[in-house]
Amino acid sequence: MAKSKVFISFDYDNDSDLKTLLIGQSKNEDTPFEISDWSVKEHIQGDWKEKVRAKLRRVDQVAVICGEHTHTATGVSAEVKLAQEEGVPYFLLKGRANNTCTKPKAAKTSDKLYKWTWDNLKALVGGGR
């Protein structure tokens, strides 16, 4: 069975450590997904949204890692909006153990913020939402 291709969306300024942890987890033997690490590292300008849109068209879903400042991360919000427009499923992963994780502004009110555990991650990638 082919592994699900997952795009990671995260707050580059505050949560890069969480992206590194998720990439590390993706290397486990029983991982049902592969990470497509196409993070936009340059300043948000020009046709970056079209570049992200093209990347989203090549993945199966988006993992949105949410931290304390995600609600202010305009890039994360834009990526969620683009995923919605492209019909790419996404899920919100609570990146910090404390209760201060926030959703991106573009998230729907019905979008649940899931606790980051290995079992939850495998279930979410498998479509369990």
QUIDA-V313945 format. One record per residue. N is the residue number from 1. RES is the residue in three letters. OMEGA is omega in radians with two decimals (999 if undefined). NEAR is the number of other C-alpha atoms within 8 Angstrom. D_FIRST is the distance of its C-alpha to the first C-alpha in Angstrom with 1 decimal. Layout:
BEGIN
N|RES|OMEGA|NEAR|D_FIRST / N|RES|OMEGA|NEAR|D_FIRST
END
This chain:
BEGIN
1|MET|-3.14|2|0.0 / 2|ALA|3.11|3|3.8 / 3|LYS|3.10|7|6.5 / 4|SER|3.10|11|9.2 / 5|LYS|-3.04|12|12.3 / 6|VAL|3.02|13|15.3 / 7|PHE|3.11|13|19.0 / 8|ILE|3.01|14|21.5 / 9|SER|-3.09|12|24.9 / 10|PHE|3.10|12|27.6 / 11|ASP|-3.05|15|31.4 / 12|TYR|-3.09|7|31.9 / 13|ASP|-3.02|5|35.5 / 14|ASN|-2.99|7|34.9 / 15|ASP|3.11|11|31.3 / 16|SER|3.12|10|30.1 / 17|ASP|3.14|6|29.9 / 18|LEU|3.08|9|27.3 / 19|LYS|3.13|11|25.0 / 20|THR|3.10|8|25.4 / 21|LEU|3.14|8|24.5 / 22|LEU|3.09|8|21.3 / 23|ILE|3.08|9|20.3 / 24|GLY|3.12|8|21.2 / 25|GLN|-3.10|8|19.0 / 26|SER|-3.13|10|16.0 / 27|LYS|3.08|7|16.6 / 28|ASN|-3.09|7|16.1 / 29|GLU|-3.06|4|13.9 / 30|ASP|-3.11|4|12.1 / 31|THR|3.13|10|11.7 / 32|PRO|-3.09|9|8.9 / 33|PHE|2.99|10|10.5 / 34|GLU|-3.10|10|12.5 / 35|ILE|2.98|10|16.1 / 36|SER|-3.06|9|17.7 / 37|ASP|-3.14|6|21.2 / 38|TRP|-3.11|7|23.4 / 39|SER|3.10|6|26.1 / 40|VAL|-3.04|7|29.4 / 41|LYS|3.13|5|31.9 / 42|GLU|3.11|4|34.9 / 43|HIS|-3.12|5|37.3 / 44|ILE|-3.14|6|36.4 / 45|GLN|3.06|5|38.2 / 46|GLY|-3.05|4|38.1 / 47|ASP|-3.08|6|35.0 / 48|TRP|3.14|9|32.6 / 49|LYS|3.10|9|31.3 / 50|GLU|3.08|7|30.4 / 51|LYS|3.11|8|28.5 / 52|VAL|3.13|11|26.6 / 53|ARG|3.12|11|26.0 / 54|ALA|3.11|8|24.5 / 55|LYS|3.14|9|22.2 / 56|LEU|3.13|14|21.1 / 57|ARG|-3.10|8|20.3 / 58|ARG|3.13|7|17.6 / 59|VAL|3.13|13|15.7 / 60|ASP|-3.12|10|13.9 / 61|GLN|-3.10|13|16.4 / 62|VAL|3.00|15|19.3 / 63|ALA|3.13|12|20.2 / 64|VAL|3.13|13|24.0 / 65|ILE|-3.08|15|25.6 / 66|CYS|3.08|17|29.0 / 67|GLY|-3.06|14|32.0 / 68|GLU|-3.04|9|35.7 / 69|HIS|-3.07|11|36.5 / 70|THR|3.14|14|33.4 / 71|HIS|3.12|11|35.7 / 72|THR|-3.10|7|37.8 / 73|ALA|-3.07|10|35.0 / 74|THR|3.12|8|35.4 / 75|GLY|3.12|8|32.5 / 76|VAL|3.13|13|30.0 / 77|SER|3.13|13|31.7 / 78|ALA|3.12|10|31.4 / 79|GLU|3.09|11|27.7 / 80|VAL|3.12|14|27.2 / 81|LYS|3.12|10|29.5 / 82|LEU|3.08|11|27.6 / 83|ALA|3.10|14|24.2 / 84|GLN|-3.13|9|26.1 / 85|GLU|-3.11|7|27.6 / 86|GLU|-3.13|9|24.4 / 87|GLY|3.12|6|22.7 / 88|VAL|3.14|13|20.0 / 89|PRO|3.11|9|19.3 / 90|TYR|3.03|10|20.7 / 91|PHE|-3.12|12|21.6 / 92|LEU|-3.08|13|24.6 / 93|LEU|3.14|12|24.4 / 94|LYS|-3.02|13|27.7 / 95|GLY|-3.09|11|28.1 / 96|ARG|-3.10|10|31.3 / 97|ALA|-3.14|5|32.4 / 98|ASN|-3.08|5|35.6 / 99|ASN|-3.09|5|36.0 / 100|THR|3.13|7|36.9 / 101|CYS|-3.12|13|33.5 / 102|THR|3.11|10|34.0 / 103|LYS|3.00|10|31.9 / 104|PRO|-3.10|14|32.1 / 105|LYS|-3.12|7|34.8 / 106|ALA|3.12|8|32.5 / 107|ALA|3.09|10|30.4 / 108|LYS|3.12|5|31.2 / 109|THR|3.14|4|33.3 / 110|SER|3.13|4|30.7 / 111|ASP|-3.13|8|28.0 / 112|LYS|3.05|6|27.7 / 113|LEU|-3.04|9|27.8 / 114|TYR|3.07|9|25.3 / 115|LYS|-3.12|8|26.2 / 116|TRP|2.99|9|24.1 / 117|THR|-3.13|6|22.8 / 118|TRP|3.13|6|19.6 / 119|ASP|3.11|6|18.8 / 120|ASN|-3.11|10|19.8 / 121|LEU|3.12|9|17.7 / 122|LYS|3.13|10|14.4 / 123|ALA|-3.14|10|15.6 / 124|LEU|3.10|10|16.7 / 125|VAL|3.11|11|13.6 / 126|GLY|3.10|7|11.9 / 127|GLY|-3.12|6|14.8 / 128|GLY|3.13|6|17.4 / 129|ARG|999|4|20.6
END
